[in-house]
Amino acid sequence: MGRKLIIALAILSFALMGTTFAAVENIKVSGDITTGAVSRDLTLGNKNANNTDPESDQFLFSQIRLRFDADLTEGVSATFRLINERIWGGATSGTISDNEVGQGNTDLNLDLAYVELKEFLYDPLTLVVGRQEIRFGNALIIGDVDTNRRASNSNVPVGLRDLSLRKSFDAVRGILDFAPWTVDLIYAKVEETAIAQDDDVTIIGANAAYDWSSYNGVTEIYGLYVGKTPGIDPATNDSESKIYVIGARAQADVTDKLTVGLESAYQFGNYNVAINQDRQLSAYAAQLIGEYRLLDDKNTKFGLNYTYLSGNNSTESNSAFNGWDPLFEDQSPGEVLNILFPNTNMQYLKASVSTMPREDVTLGLSYVYALLATDNAATTLAVANSSAAGSGTIRLNTNDGDDDRDIGGELDVFGIYDYTEDVQLSLVGGFFNPGKLFMDDNVAYSVRAGINVGF
């Protein structure tokens, strides 16, 4: 090889190395690691099939996320995040079945993967394509792809599903910035079990938010269509749920100390209740929130929330189905309530307080009182039974009549210690005292401690 060719290759190599390093400098790497210990008893004192007390859940877990943000050409960026959530001592690879309560895998799974194009074809338009987080308002309707409770997720052990950090949707999102208006248009594919089978879950929707010029206020109006197609095989189910949601939300700082907010939504459409059994859907939800701040050195805050989620009270096939569909909510009435009961056929009042006795310590507690929205407890109990892993059947108290709506009360306490700017230590406890609705009245509890490191 000639000397001139060697020199030319060397110069080209250095040039390419410079280009490579320049590209690397445009990539930001971040992430977080959460490690925790959990002790839970969700059985309400029920017995197993052999009439023995089921064991409480006790386990250690970790949640790891690694994120890459790349700024490419002007107005173009890409985000990629990997996640692993597992219970210590579980499986080392492969998938997780529902009966593997104490297992997890060490595989990294896709959490975020999207491209953002600013001023796409039109100055006010930003286009976001790929797996991304979508959250409207207080996430009453949309915020978590499989809801914030113990929803099914094949990549997360059963014991961790209410604590899962996975919130992302496979979606195309258009954001139109007409300040003070912002309009979000979304198309998301939540489920595509088989390409050749009509079994999709699809979201199409729009959210318009108006940012007030004062009072730190915001007003939102939204409309969503959610199509749930269980399959085309007539032997199983050949009908489709077509859920339409319209709603509005307003929130503002009435004074420097007081914030109030109200959200209300209505669901209608064709609802697939059971195999080949469709009913007209007519359900509604309302939520009122308030926060009062003392504006003292301890950052003391008081909160008061009321939520109503309609329930179905009729089994007549020709009547409307009034049960609220939680869809993709990301809310939690309480640590234990969120595990045992679905966000439907429920009303609850929640009072809370938090304070910072030191600049690096936050303490808080809340109390929630929950009632059924209607007399029909069947759905609530069915979900509770499926959530209390390892327990026997949660039994309804029929002594006082079937119309007793008293679900019970829950006390939650928490403490957070900012060890450094990057490290937090936390302790959370939830204690649910079942009401007259249940025959078994033992307190259900969940206590967890953890450490979180962000980088």
Buried (B, 14 or more C-beta within 10 A) or exposed (E): EEEEEEEEEEEEEEEEEEEEEEEEEEEEEEBBBBBBBBBBBBBBBBBBEEEEBBEBBEBEBBBBBBBBBBBEEEEEBBBBBBBBBBBEEBBEEEEBEEEBBBBBBEBEBBBBBBBBBBEBEEEBBBBBBBBBBBBBBBBBBBBBBBBBBBBEBEBBBBBBBBBBBBBBBBBBBBBBBEEEEBBBBBBBEBEEEEEEEEBBBBBEBBBBBBEBEEEEBBBBBBBBBBBBBBBEEEEEBBBBBBBBBEBBBBBBBEEEEEBBBBBBBBBBBBBBBEEEEBBEBBBBBBBBBBBBBEEEEBEBBBBBBEBBBBBBBBEEEEEBBBBBBBBBBBBBBBBBBBBBBBBBBBBBBBBBBBBBEEEEBBBBBBBBBBBBBBEBBEBBBEBBBEBBBBBBBBBBBEEEEEEBBBBBBBBBBBBBBBEEEEEBBBBBBBBBBBBBBBBBEBBBBBBBBBBBBEE
